[in-house]
């Protein structure tokens, strides 16, 4: 930024010199309207951009290189997550999963927009974007899910719990609304727009989950799911028929457990998370090794990562891959957003 400012200052001084040396009848150097003195000084009146601001609730994930793929034995013999060294550019990621109350702000914002927008009607918002609370009964047979169905999204007791029951399409629409909401304010204040919010790619998600620990089995390193005092380090299913040893029968409030090395919470357990990639069991070998992502709009199966409150330890490992159909809402799948960093991504400036 310093060099750019100096170049602009030098250009301005050159123009001033031309103006002071010009004679009354003659045109300025280069012709035109004379505003640039005929010099190449770049387009003027551009918004100022000193440094990218980290959005509220997000943390910076510095760029780096890591081994993407399994960090332990492939006990299912799936052969779908073989190791591959890749590089990831720096970005910002939500510290926690999107909560019920944050998602409620989105629904209220969309309802307000429905009066003036033809994209989403009020009825479509209720049917397609509002969380499907019936998942607490539909996902499990012979399970008393009525209390969670009745209170999980609507009651303030669960405001700080991760939102569930949302399809991938709803998560994508949340990112689009968040971008409009954020940049709408910045534009009103005369500031430059920020990059769009979006779902993380599978590679970004896994890189973030490891928290700077290459080949780590879990976000805290590993190889165990409990600390030296026997306390669970995430919200998952500790044993057969045992959901409560980690402190919560279902989901937990976000940030109830320690963060990883990047300051991210619940990258393992609590709720699994939608990613941007389509699912392909052979995707790892064919994607590039710089910011890899596998896209296929015709593939209805989309990547889900991180495991959840109902999953055994294998599914909360950083290298375990899973998927769900993009039109399905589940009581154990939520999401978080990312935003690309347009500035330096070495990590030394964070």
Rosetta blueprint (number, residue, H / E / L):
1 X L
2 X H
3 X H
4 X H
5 X H
6 X H
7 X H
8 X H
9 X H
10 X H
11 X H
12 X H
13 X H
14 X H
15 X H
16 X H
17 X H
18 X H
19 X H
20 X H
21 X H
22 X L
23 X L
24 X L
25 X L
26 X L
27 X L
28 X L
29 X L
30 X L
31 X L
32 X L
33 X L
34 X L
35 X L
36 X L
37 X L
38 X L
39 X L
40 X L
41 X L
42 X L
43 X L
44 X L
45 X L
46 X L
47 X L
48 X L
49 X L
50 X L
51 X L
52 X L
53 X L
54 X L
55 X L
56 X L
57 X L
58 X E
59 X E
60 X E
61 X E
62 X L
63 X L
64 X E
65 X E
66 X E
67 X E
68 X E
69 X L
70 X L
71 X L
72 X L
73 X L
74 X L
75 X L
76 X L
77 X L
78 X L
79 X L
80 X L
81 X L
82 X L
83 X L
84 X E
85 X E
86 X E
87 X E
88 X E
89 X L
90 X L
91 X E
92 X E
93 X E
94 X E
95 X L
96 X L
97 X L
98 X L
99 X E
100 X H
101 X H
102 X H
103 X H
104 X H
105 X H
106 X H
107 X H
108 X H
109 X H
110 X H
111 X H
112 X H
113 X H
114 X L
115 X L
116 X L
117 X L
118 X L
119 X L
120 X L
121 X L
122 X H
123 X H
124 X H
125 X H
126 X H
127 X H
128 X H
129 X H
130 X L
131 X L
132 X L
133 X L
134 X L
135 X H
136 X H
137 X H
138 X H
139 X L
140 X L
141 X L
142 X L
143 X L
144 X L
145 X L
146 X H
147 X H
148 X H
149 X H
150 X H
151 X H
152 X L
153 X L
154 X L
155 X L
156 X H
157 X H
158 X H
159 X L
160 X L
161 X E
162 X E
163 X L
164 X L
165 X L
166 X L
167 X L
168 X H
169 X H
170 X H
171 X H
172 X H
173 X H
174 X H
175 X H
176 X H
177 X H
178 X H
179 X H
180 X H
181 X H
182 X H
183 X H
184 X H
185 X H
186 X H
187 X H
188 X H
189 X L
190 X L
191 X L
192 X L
193 X L
194 X L
195 X L
196 X L
197 X L
198 X E
199 X E
200 X L
201 X L
202 X H
203 X H
204 X H
205 X H
206 X H
207 X H
208 X H
209 X H
210 X H
211 X L
212 X L
213 X L
214 X L
215 X L
216 X L
217 X L
218 X E
219 X L
220 X L
221 X E
222 X L
223 X L
224 X L
225 X L
226 X E
227 X L
228 X L
229 X L
230 X L
231 X L
232 X E
233 X L
234 X L
235 X E
236 X L
237 X L
238 X L
239 X E
240 X L
241 X L
242 X E
243 X L
244 X L
245 X L
246 X L
247 X L
248 X L
249 X L
250 X L
251 X L
252 X L
253 X E
254 X L
255 X L
256 X L
257 X L
258 X L
259 X L
260 X L
261 X L
262 X L
263 X L
264 X L
265 X L
266 X L
267 X L
268 X L
269 X E
270 X L
271 X L
272 X E
273 X E
274 X E
275 X E
276 X E
277 X E
278 X E
279 X L
280 X L
281 X L
282 X L
283 X H
284 X H
285 X H
286 X H
287 X L
288 X L
289 X L
290 X E
291 X L
292 X L
293 X L
294 X L
295 X L
296 X L
297 X L
298 X L
299 X L
300 X L
301 X E
302 X E
303 X E
304 X E
305 X E
306 X L
307 X L
308 X L
309 X L
310 X L
311 X L
312 X L
313 X H
314 X H
315 X H
316 X H
317 X L
318 X L
319 X L
320 X L
321 X L
322 X E
323 X E
324 X E
325 X E
326 X L
327 X L
328 X L
329 X L
330 X L
331 X L
332 X L
333 X E
334 X E
335 X L
336 X L
337 X E
338 X E
339 X E
340 X E
341 X L
342 X L
343 X L
344 X L
345 X L
346 X L
347 X L
348 X L
349 X L
350 X L
